[in-house]
């Protein structure tokens, strides 16, 4: 089985695990030629999302809660470490123990933005992710998000940190 074929079925787990520090990408929709542009909501009116489209808060809560294996509302260091290992294996490291970024870029649905954010974990710039690079990146995220320094990452802490992190990148 090739590295790419191993990565495809487990991409969701990798996205939830490694992508805690990755902002969501904007989705675009094609317009129908000649169709009128969508009406703008009136000021102060509640905007309705299309069915199945979740808000940023909902998406962040789902991502952050994915590692909460005992469902107590917190991600312990042990749960976080387990999530790192699961995420790493879902990316399908090669025989040398690395994930080649160029190969990940070929995985359907990976997207340039997600590949770019994974590449940011490649601290030595060799085009490959090592387990050490992933662990260091993820642990830096945990430490930064753990606002009360209790070695537990609550979903509200994670969501608040992720919102602040995304806002500061704008």
ABEGO torsion letter per residue (X at the ends): XBAAAAAAAAAAAAAAAAAAABBBBBBBBBBBBGBBBBBBBBBGBBBBBBBGBBBAAAAAAAAAAAABAAGAGBBBAAAAAAAAAAAAAAAGBBAAGBBBAAAAAABBGAEAAAAAAAAAABAAGAGBBBAAAAAAAAAAAAAAABAAGAGBBBAAAAAAAAAAAAAAAX
